[in-house]
Amino acid sequence: MVWPAFPKRLQSALKALCCLAESGNAMQSQKIAERIRVSKAETAKILQLLVWGGFVTSRRGTKGGFHLAAEADRITMGKRDFGVMRVFEKTSAPCRRAFSRLTLADMVSRRSSRGRQHSAGKKV
């Protein structure tokens, strides 16, 4: 999923959240970086921002990694208490209205269906 009007770091943060939601398990930052095609250093910064924002938790150690702070269907992009709206306030009003109703589970579902369409040879 691509949102060209969003800042690159925000796009990467959303991709990282989708990656964690799709995984359903803890993931190491290096694996997330590979999957979202962002450098390891940038991914580390993004994940730290997501931890500070309350979207993601982290645990150190061999069995550690990053986890969603809540179930994917409970994380919405419009909740001020999650801090995402502070970023979206700088985007256009129509985008904010549509995005505020979107859940992380919706994003993962759309991403998965696009992958199936591409693998079936359909142009999206």
Phi, psi and omega in degrees: 000132182236133176238088187298337181279348181272147176302149184303318181295323177294318177300316180295322178296318179294321177296319179297318178297317178297319179300314178295320180295318179294323182291314183075358181231174174294145177226143175284150182300326180297319180292319177298316180303316179298314185291325182264359177059050177230149181301156180298321180295315179293321178298320178299318178296315181298314181296323177296319177297321178293325175294311180300325180283350179088008180276331188227147171244159179224154177220134180279162174110176184294331178257013181274196181140195181252140180229154169294143181284343179211170176298147184303324181281358178255350179265112178250155182279349185260354183285124180294326183293343175273350175085351182293327182298332177301324178286316184290339178299339179273355179263181184288153181299316179300321179295316179300315182298314181292318185288331182294340178265352184275131176260163177298324177298323177298317182296317180296318180299316180293321179296317180295318181292327176294320178298320179293322179295318179295319182290338178274000178088008180273145177269131181257000000 
